[in-house]
Amino acid sequence: MRSIQARLISAILLILFGSLAILGGLNYWKARSLLIDEINEKILMQTKTTGTELSEWLVTQQHELRLIALSPILYTKDKAAIAGYLKNVLEYNKVYDDMVFVDVNGDFVSDRGATGNMRDREHFKATMRGETYISDPSVSRTTGVNIVPVAIPITVNGKIVGELVGGIKLDVLDAKVMTLKSGKTGFGFLMQKDGLIIAHPKKDFVMKYNPVTAQETKKGHRAVAEQLIKGETGVKVFNVGGQDEYYAYTTIKETGWIITQFVPANEVQGAVGALTYVTGITIVVIMLLAAVVVAWFARMITGPVRELDVAVERMANGDLAAYEHDFGNDEIGRLGK
């Protein structure tokens, strides 16, 4: 037969454990939700910050081209002098792979002395309207290097006299995107509006892989790409091959490109796992302390009862001296008297 003390301890601990379990569970899920929201906000802020930095950097390159275009050599119509000037510019500016001056007729001279006509190019049409033009990446026809053509109109006394086109090395842009990273295995990448990858840790993806159209794309990754090219900003979880993947994304306004940060679920949930561990340890420690306190408290209550039980048994056996035992002044003491 279980003693009163054992039953009392069991009842109190059961009530205490149930209360702690409910309270701990509610606190855990609330803290978990807040923690995941904080992590999502952090990776989105990182992505937006990198996107802003890329945008500002592209604007800076446009301003630099405008400074380069101030040289009167470009208006001499001396093709050799123009080519020599552009070549010298590239000697100290390693951001560009090539540079081209184009007059109002579309005739161009490159830093390598190549000539031809670009009247039918989109960047020429845009600059002749007075607009700055940043093209999607392409392969340079002269060097075979992946570049991002940036074209600016050249004006003299308010009149457009030509354009200057600088081919930014795509590797330079890629290096800036690769600074976007969270955790051990997360990474950043950049894609065009149509889904073509233009910056990625896997270099064989660059300018070759489009997850929107490629047949080998996993169903989950195709859904990711289709979401990204919508041109929105946010954080979303996608299930790919049974594994959750977090994506934070935003659009670079000058180009419409989408910069994205990928973070595996285990990186995000690692912090949640730590929270689970701490919560569990806290509950166990509280339960152990509670068990000690409850056992001590139960002993205080049941101790006099056991003494009274012993005294009653002694008196039943004829030991009347047990009646003289002091059981205290509480209810049990009065009962003993």
C-alpha positions as CSV (number, residue, x, y, z in Angstrom):
1,M,0.0,0.0,0.0
2,R,1.4,3.4,-0.9
3,S,2.0,5.8,1.9
4,I,0.3,9.1,2.3
5,Q,3.7,10.8,1.7
6,A,4.2,9.0,-1.6
7,R,0.7,9.8,-2.8
8,L,1.0,13.4,-1.8
9,I,4.4,13.8,-3.6
10,S,3.0,12.1,-6.7
11,A,-0.1,14.3,-6.8
12,I,1.8,17.5,-6.3
13,L,4.5,16.6,-8.8
14,L,1.9,15.5,-11.4
15,I,0.1,18.8,-11.1
16,L,3.4,20.7,-11.2
17,F,4.7,18.8,-14.2
18,G,1.5,19.3,-16.1
19,S,1.5,23.0,-15.4
20,L,5.2,23.4,-16.4
21,A,4.7,21.3,-19.5
22,I,1.8,23.5,-20.7
23,L,3.5,26.8,-19.7
24,G,6.8,25.6,-21.2
25,G,5.2,24.5,-24.4
26,L,3.3,27.8,-24.9
27,N,6.5,29.8,-24.1
28,Y,8.6,27.6,-26.4
29,W,6.3,28.0,-29.4
30,K,6.0,31.7,-28.9
31,A,9.8,32.1,-28.5
32,R,10.3,29.8,-31.5
33,S,8.0,31.9,-33.7
34,L,9.7,35.1,-32.6
35,L,13.2,33.6,-33.2
36,I,12.3,32.4,-36.7
37,D,10.8,35.8,-37.5
38,E,14.0,37.5,-36.3
39,I,16.2,35.2,-38.4
40,N,14.0,35.8,-41.5
41,E,14.2,39.6,-40.9
42,K,17.9,39.3,-40.5
43,I,18.5,37.4,-43.8
44,L,16.1,39.7,-45.7
45,M,17.9,42.8,-44.3
46,Q,21.2,41.4,-45.4
47,T,19.8,40.7,-48.9
48,K,18.3,44.1,-49.2
49,T,21.5,45.8,-48.0
50,T,23.6,43.9,-50.5
51,G,21.1,44.7,-53.3
52,T,21.3,48.4,-52.3
53,E,25.1,48.3,-52.4
54,L,25.1,46.7,-55.8
55,S,22.6,49.3,-57.1
56,E,24.8,52.2,-55.7
57,W,27.9,50.6,-57.2
58,L,26.3,50.4,-60.6
59,V,25.4,54.1,-60.3
60,T,29.0,54.9,-59.3
61,Q,30.2,53.2,-62.5
62,Q,27.9,55.4,-64.6
63,H,29.3,58.5,-62.9
64,E,32.8,57.2,-63.6
65,L,32.0,56.7,-67.3
66,R,30.7,60.3,-67.4
67,L,34.1,61.5,-66.0
68,I,36.0,59.4,-68.6
69,A,33.7,60.9,-71.3
70,L,34.9,64.5,-70.5
71,S,38.1,64.0,-72.4
72,P,38.2,66.2,-75.6
73,I,40.1,63.3,-77.3
74,L,36.8,61.5,-77.8
75,Y,35.6,64.3,-80.1
76,T,38.7,64.6,-82.4
77,K,37.5,61.8,-84.7
78,D,41.1,60.5,-84.5
79,K,40.4,56.8,-84.2
80,A,43.9,55.9,-83.1
81,A,43.9,58.7,-80.5
82,I,40.5,57.6,-79.2
83,A,41.6,53.9,-79.0
84,G,44.8,54.9,-77.2
85,Y,42.9,57.0,-74.7
86,L,40.4,54.2,-73.9
87,K,43.3,51.7,-73.6
88,N,45.0,53.9,-71.1
89,V,41.8,54.2,-69.1
90,L,41.6,50.4,-68.8
91,E,45.2,50.2,-67.7
92,Y,44.3,51.8,-64.3
93,N,40.6,50.7,-64.1
94,K,40.4,46.9,-63.8
95,V,36.6,46.9,-63.4
96,Y,36.2,47.1,-67.2
97,D,37.1,44.4,-69.7
98,D,36.6,46.7,-72.7
99,M,35.4,50.2,-73.6
100,V,33.9,51.7,-76.7
101,F,33.2,55.2,-78.0
102,V,30.2,55.6,-80.4
103,D,29.3,58.7,-82.3
104,V,25.8,59.9,-83.2
105,N,25.9,57.9,-86.4
106,G,26.5,54.7,-84.5
107,D,30.2,54.4,-85.7
108,F,32.4,53.1,-82.9
109,V,36.0,52.8,-81.9
110,S,37.1,50.3,-79.2
111,D,40.1,50.4,-76.8
112,R,41.6,47.7,-79.1
113,G,41.2,49.8,-82.2
114,A,38.2,47.8,-83.5
115,T,35.7,49.8,-85.6
116,G,32.2,49.2,-86.8
117,N,28.6,50.4,-86.4
118,M,26.2,50.0,-83.5
119,R,23.3,52.0,-84.7
120,D,20.9,49.0,-84.3
121,R,21.9,48.2,-80.7
122,E,19.4,48.9,-77.9
123,H,21.9,50.7,-75.8
124,F,22.6,53.1,-78.7
125,K,18.9,53.9,-79.1
126,A,18.6,54.5,-75.4
127,T,21.5,56.8,-75.1
128,M,20.5,58.8,-78.1
129,R,17.3,59.5,-76.2
130,G,19.5,60.7,-73.3
131,E,19.0,57.6,-71.2
132,T,21.6,55.6,-69.3
133,Y,21.5,51.9,-70.3
134,I,22.6,48.8,-68.3
135,S,22.4,45.7,-70.3
136,D,22.0,42.1,-69.1
137,P,25.3,40.3,-69.1
138,S,26.7,39.1,-72.4
139,V,29.9,37.6,-73.8
140,S,32.4,40.1,-75.1
141,R,32.9,39.6,-78.9
142,T,36.5,40.7,-78.7
143,T,37.7,39.0,-75.5
144,G,35.2,36.2,-74.8
145,V,34.8,37.5,-71.2
146,N,31.4,37.7,-69.6
147,I,30.6,41.4,-69.2
148,V,27.8,43.8,-68.2
149,P,27.6,46.6,-70.8
150,V,26.9,50.0,-69.3
151,A,26.2,52.9,-71.7
152,I,25.9,56.6,-71.0
153,P,25.1,59.5,-73.4
154,I,27.8,62.0,-74.0
155,T,26.6,65.6,-74.2
156,V,28.3,68.8,-75.1
157,N,26.5,72.1,-74.5
158,G,23.3,70.2,-73.9
159,K,23.6,68.3,-77.2
160,I,24.1,64.5,-77.5
161,V,27.3,63.9,-79.4
162,G,27.7,60.1,-78.8
163,E,27.9,57.5,-76.2
164,L,30.5,55.7,-74.1
165,V,30.1,52.0,-73.4
166,G,32.0,50.2,-70.7
167,G,32.0,46.4,-70.3
168,I,32.1,45.7,-66.6
169,K,33.7,42.3,-65.9
170,L,31.0,40.0,-64.6
171,D,33.5,38.4,-62.2
172,V,33.7,41.8,-60.4
173,L,29.9,41.8,-59.9
174,D,30.0,38.1,-58.9
175,A,32.6,38.8,-56.2
176,K,30.2,41.4,-54.7
177,V,27.3,39.0,-54.7
178,M,29.4,36.3,-53.0
179,T,29.8,38.5,-49.9
180,L,26.1,37.7,-49.2
181,K,26.2,34.7,-46.9
182,S,24.5,33.4,-43.7
183,G,25.7,30.4,-41.7
184,K,28.1,27.8,-42.9
185,T,26.3,26.7,-46.1
186,G,24.1,29.6,-47.1
187,F,25.0,31.7,-50.1
188,G,23.9,34.5,-52.4
189,F,23.2,34.4,-56.1
190,L,22.0,36.8,-58.8
191,M,19.6,36.1,-61.7
192,Q,18.2,38.1,-64.6
193,K,14.5,38.9,-65.0
194,D,14.1,35.8,-67.2
195,G,15.7,33.5,-64.6
196,L,19.2,33.1,-66.1
197,I,21.8,32.8,-63.3
198,I,24.5,35.5,-63.7
199,A,26.3,35.2,-60.3
200,H,26.5,32.0,-58.3
201,P,29.0,30.0,-56.2
202,K,28.8,27.2,-58.8
203,K,30.6,28.9,-61.7
204,D,29.3,26.4,-64.2
205,F,25.8,27.9,-63.5
206,V,26.8,31.4,-64.5
207,M,25.4,32.5,-67.9
208,K,24.4,28.9,-68.6
209,Y,21.7,27.7,-66.2
210,N,18.1,29.0,-66.1
211,P,16.1,27.2,-63.5
212,V,12.8,28.5,-65.0
213,T,13.4,26.8,-68.4
214,A,16.0,24.1,-67.8
215,Q,14.5,20.5,-68.1
216,E,16.9,19.2,-65.4
217,T,15.6,21.7,-62.8
218,K,14.0,20.1,-59.7
219,K,10.3,20.8,-59.3
220,G,10.9,22.6,-56.0
221,H,13.7,24.8,-57.5
222,R,11.6,25.7,-60.5
223,A,8.9,26.9,-58.0
224,V,11.6,29.0,-56.3
225,A,12.8,30.6,-59.6
226,E,9.2,31.3,-60.7
227,Q,8.6,33.1,-57.4
228,L,11.9,35.1,-57.6
229,I,11.3,36.5,-61.2
230,K,8.1,38.1,-60.0
231,G,10.2,41.0,-58.9
232,E,9.0,41.0,-55.3
233,T,10.8,41.4,-52.0
234,G,10.4,38.9,-49.1
235,V,11.4,35.7,-47.4
236,K,9.8,32.4,-48.3
237,V,10.3,28.7,-47.4
238,F,10.2,26.2,-50.2
239,N,10.2,22.4,-49.8
240,V,12.8,20.9,-52.2
241,G,13.2,17.1,-52.2
242,G,11.6,16.8,-48.8
243,Q,13.9,19.5,-47.3
244,D,12.9,23.0,-46.4
245,E,14.9,25.8,-47.9
246,Y,14.7,29.5,-47.0
247,Y,15.1,32.2,-49.7
248,A,15.3,36.0,-49.0
249,Y,15.1,38.0,-52.2
250,T,14.8,41.5,-53.6
251,T,15.1,43.3,-56.9
252,I,17.8,45.7,-58.1
253,K,15.9,48.6,-59.5
254,E,18.4,49.8,-62.0
255,T,18.4,46.4,-63.8
256,G,15.5,44.3,-62.6
257,W,17.9,41.6,-61.6
258,I,17.0,39.5,-58.5
259,I,19.5,39.1,-55.7
260,T,18.7,36.2,-53.5
261,Q,20.1,34.6,-50.4
262,F,19.7,30.9,-49.9
263,V,19.8,29.4,-46.3
264,P,19.2,25.7,-45.6
265,A,16.5,25.0,-43.0
266,N,19.0,23.4,-40.7
267,E,20.9,26.6,-40.5
268,V,17.8,28.5,-39.5
269,Q,16.5,25.8,-37.2
270,G,19.9,25.4,-35.5
271,A,19.1,28.3,-33.3
272,V,15.6,26.9,-32.7
273,G,17.3,23.6,-31.6
274,A,19.4,25.5,-29.1
275,L,16.2,27.0,-27.7
276,T,14.6,23.5,-27.4
277,Y,17.7,22.3,-25.5
278,V,17.7,25.2,-23.1
279,T,13.9,24.9,-22.5
280,G,14.2,21.2,-21.8
281,I,17.1,21.6,-19.4
282,T,15.3,24.4,-17.6
283,I,12.1,22.3,-17.1
284,V,14.2,19.3,-15.8
285,V,16.1,21.5,-13.3
286,I,12.8,23.1,-12.1
287,M,11.3,19.6,-11.7
288,L,14.3,18.3,-9.7
289,L,14.2,21.3,-7.4
290,A,10.4,21.0,-7.1
291,A,10.8,17.3,-6.2
292,V,13.2,18.1,-3.4
293,V,11.0,20.9,-2.0
294,V,7.8,18.8,-2.3
295,A,9.5,15.8,-0.6
296,W,10.6,18.0,2.3
297,F,7.2,19.6,2.6
298,A,5.4,16.2,2.4
299,R,7.8,14.9,5.1
300,M,6.8,17.8,7.3
301,I,3.2,17.0,7.0
302,T,3.3,13.2,7.1
303,G,6.0,12.9,9.8
304,P,3.7,13.7,12.7
305,V,1.0,11.5,11.1
306,R,3.5,8.6,11.2
307,E,4.4,9.3,14.8
308,L,0.8,9.4,15.7
309,D,0.3,6.1,14.0
310,V,3.1,4.6,16.0
311,A,1.8,6.0,19.2
312,V,-1.7,4.7,18.6
313,E,-0.2,1.2,17.9
314,R,1.8,1.3,21.1
315,M,-1.2,2.3,23.1
316,A,-3.2,-0.5,21.5
317,N,-0.5,-2.8,22.8
318,G,-0.9,-1.4,26.3
319,D,1.9,1.2,26.3
320,L,0.0,4.1,27.8
321,A,3.2,6.2,28.0
322,A,2.9,6.9,24.3
323,Y,-0.1,9.1,25.2
324,E,2.3,11.5,26.8
325,H,4.2,12.2,23.5
326,D,4.0,15.9,22.3
327,F,2.6,16.0,18.7
328,G,2.6,19.8,18.4
329,N,-0.1,22.5,18.5
330,D,-1.5,22.0,15.0
331,E,-4.5,20.0,13.9
332,I,-2.5,16.7,14.1
333,G,-1.2,17.7,17.6
334,R,-4.7,18.3,18.9
335,L,-5.8,15.0,17.4
336,G,-2.9,13.3,19.2
337,K,-4.1,14.7,22.5
